[in-house]
Amino acid sequence: MTSLLEAISPTARELLATHKKSELQLLQDRIENFQRTKFPGQPLAGKLRHLSHEVRELKNEPSDELEWADVFILFLGSAAEYGFTTSNLITLAHRKMDINDQRDWHPPDKHGVCHHKAA
């Protein structure tokens, strides 16, 4: 017997598969497709260099919501390039936050950065 997914059109299969994805994963998929189409062959190092540039711009204009979007887009695209899905990233962020919760932290340094104390 043919399964329901095999019996329906490829477009309907795509829609059903997409429906199960989170909004964040759909965004990452869109970004990954855009980057692959518009910038074929761009290495991860290039994406990360661009991300670094956008972070500097954000530092100069923290109220610019589109700079926040640029950083987010480049972060998600770079993560996808390296094989991380949004689900992976969320799981890893929670794991890292569990570690951070257990750490002791120094007050901000002269640059405003808070480092954790040695274990």
N, C-alpha and C positions, 0 to 999 in steps of 0.2 A: 504494500500500500504506500502511496506517495504521501509524504508529510505535507502538512498545510503550507509550510514555507516553500517547499519545492513546487507546489501546485500553483502558487500565485506568481504574478509577474515579477521580474527583477526590481522594478521600481517600487512595488509594494513591499518587497523584501527589504529594500533599502530603508523605506519609511518605517517599517516595523523595527528594524535594527536601530535606526536613529532615535526612535521614540524612547528606547530604553537607555539612551545616553543622557548624562547630566548636561545641563546648560553649559557648564564650564568645559566639559569634554567636547561638546559641539563647537565651542569657540576655539579650543585648541586644534581640533581637526580642520576648521576653516583656516586658521593661521598657518598650519602646516601645509595645507594645499596651496594657499596663496604664495608662501615662500618657495615651495617646490616649483610652482608655475612661473612666478615672476623672476626668481633668482636661482635658476637651476645650477647645481654644482657649488653653490656657496658653502664653504666649510663652516663647521661649528665655530671655529676661531673667529671668523668674520662676523657671525651673529653676535658672539660675545663681545667683540670689540664695539659693535654698533650699540649693544646694550649698555656698555660702559659709557659711551658717548651720551646716550639718552639719560643715564643716571646723572651725569654732570649737568645736563640741561635742566633736569628736574630739581637738582640742588639749587640752581640759579632762579628757578621759577616754580616753587613748590605749590603755588595756588593754581597753576595751569593744569586743568584736569586732563587735557590731551597729552601732556607729558607723562602723567601717571599712566595713561592708556598705552603710550609708546613703550614704557618700561614693562608693563604687564604683557603686551603682545610679544615683545622680544624675549622675555623670560619664558613664556609658554612655548614659543616657537623653538627656542634653544633646547628646552627640556624635551620636546617632542623629537628633535633631531637626535638627541642622546637616548631616546627610547622610553622616556618617562611619560606616563599618562597622568591626567589630572588626579585620578584615583591614587596612583603611586605617590604623587607629590603630597596629597592630603595626608595619606598614611604616614609618610616620612616626616612631614611637618609636625604631626601629633607626637610621633616618636621623639623627635628632637625637642619639642616643648616639654615632654616628660623629663628629659635630661636637664633642660634649662631650669625647670621648676626645682630641681634638686641641688642646683649649684648656688654657691655664694658669689655675689657680684661686687666688684669695686665700684666706687662712685665714678661718675663721668670723668674722663681725662680732659686735658686742655682742648681737645677737639670735640668734646661732647660724646665720646664713645665709651660705653660701659663694657668692660671685659670681665669674664668670669675668673674667679680665683683658682689657682692651681689646686688640683685634687689632693 
